[in-house]
Amino acid sequence: MTSVVSNRKACVIGWPISHSRSPVIHGAWLKRYGVDGTYQKIAVPPDELAAFFGRLADDGFAGCNVTIPHKEAVFSLAHHREPSAIAIGAANTVWLDGGKICVSNTDVYGFMTHLAVSAPDWNKRPGAVCVIGAGGAARGVIYGLLEAGATDVRVFNRTLDRAGNLIKSFDRQRVRACAWSDLTADLGDATVIINTTSLGMNGKGCPPVDFTGLDPATIVVDIVYVPLETEFLRRARLAGLVTVDGLGMLLHQAVPGFEKWFGIRPEVTSELRRLVVADIEAH
Ligand code: NAP
C-alpha cells in the first residue's frame, strides 16, 4: 500500500545525460496526478558517483534512475538489491529506505509488461523464443522470459563467446547460445523473435534475419525505439508478422520508480506514448 507524498525530488543520472527521455515521462505523470514533486536530469561523471550517493538524502532526493555508464557501479554500491537487479548485475532504479540505498532493475518489468500488453499470447504456442544479442539488455530480457515460463530460449550473438558466457547464469535446460550465422536457419519454429542488439538505432543497421515464410502469428519485438519503427520491425511488418516496438518497454520501466518516490502507481497511456513519440520526433 503506497500513499501520496508531497514535495519529493527524483532525478535521472548518467554521463552524458542530455539524451534521456525519463524527464518527459515522469514530468507528464507529476502533472497528470497533481503531485507536488520534481524530476530532473543530472550529469554525474563516474568519479563523482560515490559522492553523489553520499549526499542523495541530504540533497532531498527520494531516489533516482540510473543510466549509462553507472548501472553496474550503482548496483555495487547499494545496501539492498532486488532480485531483478541481482539477476542482471546492474541497477536502473534507486530509492532510499531509512537512509539505505535500495536498487532494482525495472527494465525486466518494462520489457515483460509491454510484451504481455502488446502480445498477451506470446507464450501460448509451442516453439522457441529467439533473442538476438547478448549485451546488458539481453540479460534482462532472458531473465524476464524465463521467469515468465519460457522453456526454449535461443540466444544469437555476433560474438558467440559472449552469448556462451551470458547463458551460464541461467537454466541451461531452457537457454542455449547459437551462432550468428545460424540466425535465419534456426528461426523456423520461432514464436517470438527479439532484437536486443543496438543494430537499428538511429536507422543504422539491422539484424540479418529473413522473415520470409515464417508463421504470420510470429511476434517480432525490437527494444530499440529510435526510430520507432526500425528496419527490423519494418521488414517483419512487410512479411505480415506481429510487431512490437521498443517504446513501451521504456514507458513501463518507469512505473515502479515513480511509485516508490511519489506514492502513486502511474498508468502508461496512449497520451503518454504520444508525448514521448513527439519528443523523439522533435530531436
Ligand atoms: P550492450 O551491452 O552494449 O550490447 C550491445 C549488443 O549489440 C551486443 O549483443 C553486441 O554484440 C550487439 N551489436 C552491436 N553492434 C553490432 C553489430 N554491428 N552487429 C551485430 N551485433 C552488434 O548494449 P545494451 O545495453 O544491451 O543495449 C542494446 C540496445 O538496447 C541499445 O540500443 C539500447 O538503447 C536498447 N535498450 C532499450 C531499452 C528500452 O527501454 N527500450 C532498454 C535498454 C536498452 P557483440 O557482443 O558481438 O558486440
Residues whose N, C-alpha, C, O or C-beta is under 5 A from the ligand:
A	BS01	NAP	G133 A134 G135 G136 A137 A138 N157 R158 T159 R162 T196 T197 S198 M201 I223 V224 G246 M249 L250
